[in-house]
């Protein structure tokens, strides 16, 4: 039986994989609404900045 690989979402701030069950958040860019922004639990807690890869919007 062939193995399947699972692609985990990546935190937009720290580039760390977001694990299932983690208290992460996912939302569309507040500016362009085109890109899904993922924030891991730690980056949310410490209000680390993120940048939209589509429009360059930066947020806390």
Buried (B, 14 or more C-beta within 10 A) or exposed (E): EEEEEEEEBEBBBBEBEBEEEBEBBEEEBEBEEEBEBBBBBBBBEEEBEBBBEEBEBEBE
